[in-house]
Amino acid sequence: MLYAFKVPHTLKAAFIPTRLPPALVYDAALVLALSRADTALGELAGLGRQLPNPNLLIGPYVRREPVLSSRIEGTRTSLSELLLDEVDDHRHRPQDADLQEVRNYIEALEYGIQRLQEFPLSLRLVREIHARLMTGWLHFFLTGVTETAHTAVQQAKTLMDLREEFRARLRDKPKAQALLDDYL
């Protein structure tokens, strides 16, 4: 919600969020959705107890989630690239910063799941997981800066070439050429 309040000689606006937690209305639709979710989780838990290795069920999700989440940060790795890399024991693209970022995410997630067996969820555990996640972060960041700079340089060269092309076309029109020089 956006509120406006008066400060002498100005009008300032501020965003003030609604209070947490929000009030839940337990209507029939919500109760039904909760019941279905609870039933599905119960089925999954039962199936997980029957599997000799529950990680076979969870593994694809542990890999899919980091691939999708890291896209927010601009990481360009597909699930198939990640799986090929794992099959090839990380020899497929050993120096790929995007792929390494996703690998770090998976390692941190698996480490956190393993540590939860012996350690309660706490700030200390979150810090440990975060340290694993940030392994190689500086290299990843600098690679992104380098790629961005190279792209910007290429775009600047393209713009300069276009400018020169337009200047050549306007060779016989000095007023138009002066305008071009003023704005480009």
N, C-alpha and C positions, 0 to 999 in steps of 0.2 A: 504494500500500500504506500502511496506517495503522499506525504504530508507537507504542507507549506507552513512556515512559521515566520513571524516578523522580527527582523533585526533592524535597528534604527537605520533608516534611509535605504534599505534593501529588502528584497523578498528572497529568502533562501528556501530551497526545497530539499527534503531529506527522505530517503527510503527507510521506513521503519517496518521490519518484517513482523508478521503475526507471531504470537507467542507459541512456543513449543512446549510440549508436544501438541499437535493439533487434536481437537476433539474428534473422536471417531463415533460415527453413528452405526450401531450394529443392526442394520436392516437385514432383510432376508437375503438380498443379493450378496452382501459382504459375508454373512455367515455361511452361505453356500460356497463362496469362493474360498474361504478359510478351510472349510471342510474338505473340499476337493484338493487343496494344496496339502493338507495334513495327510489325506489318504495317499496321494502320490508320493510324499516323502516316506510314509510307512512302507509302501511297496518297494521303493528304492533301498531303504534300509534293510528290508528283508532279503532282497536280491543281493545286496552287498555282503550280507553275512554268509550267503551260500557260495559266493565266488572264492576260489582259492587265493586269488590275488585281486582285491577290490580296485587296485590302481588301474587295471585293465579297463574298468568302467569309467573311472575318473580321468585317466590320462588324456584323452582327446579334449576334454573341457579345460584341463590345466594348460594345454597348449593353445587352444582356440582363444581363450580369454586374453592372454598377454598380446597375441597378435592383434586382436581387435582394439584393446585398450591403448596400445602403443601408437595406433594410427592417429589418435588425438594429438600426440606429440610430433607428428610428422614422420614417424618411422614407416618405412616402406618394405615390409616383409610379409609374404603370404604364408598361409598355413602349409601349403604344399612345399614351399621353399624351406620352411622350418623342419618339416618331417624328412625331406630329402637330406638336409644337413645332419639330422640326428642319425639317419640310417648310414650316412657316409662318415660318421664319427667326427663331425665338424671340419672335414677336409674339403667339403663342397665350396664353401666361401669363407675361409678362415679369417680374413681380415675385414669382412663386411660389418661396419659399425651398427647398421640397423639390425642385422641378424644377431649380433652380440648383445644388443640392448634387450631383445626378446629373450635370448638365452638367460641373461641376468634375471629377468623378471620370473622366468620359470624356476630357476635355481632358488631364488628368494622365496617363492611360493612353496616349493617342495621342502625347503629348509624350515619354513614356518610351520607347515603341517607336521613335520617330524618333531620339531621342538615342542609343539603343543601336547605331544604324548607324555612329555616329562616336565613341562613347565607351564604354569598358568598364563593366560593372556594378560600381558602387562606392558607398561611403557618400555621396560627393559627388552622384552621380546620384540616389540615393534621396532625398537632401535637396531637390534641385531638384524632383523629382516631388512630394514632400510639400508643398513651398511652393505648387505649382500646385493641389494638392488642397485646400489650406486657404484658398484665395481665397474671400472672402465668408463664412468660417466664423463669425465673430463675429455677423454679421447673422442667419445661420441659427440659431445658438445662442439669440440674444435673441428671435427669433421663436418658437422652441420654448418658452422661458420664459414669454413673453407668453400663448401659447395655453394652456399648462398652468395659469397663474394664472387666466385667464378661466374655464376649465373648473372649477377649484376654487371660484371665487366662485359660479358657477352652482349647483354641488352644495351649497355651504353655504346658499345662499338656499333651495334645495329642502328641505333638512333643517330650516331654520328655519320654513318654511311648514308642513311636516308636524308639527313640534312644536306650533305654534300651533293646527293643526287638532285634534291630540289633546287639547290643553289645553281647547279649546272643547267637545269631546265629554265631557271629564271634569269639566266645570263643577260638576256636582251631586255629585261624589265627591272631597272635599277630600284624603283620604289618598292616593288614586291620583294626584291632581294634584301632591301634595308629592313622591311618588316620581318622577314624571316630571321635576319641576323639579330633583331631586337628580341624576338621571342624564343628563338632556338639557339 
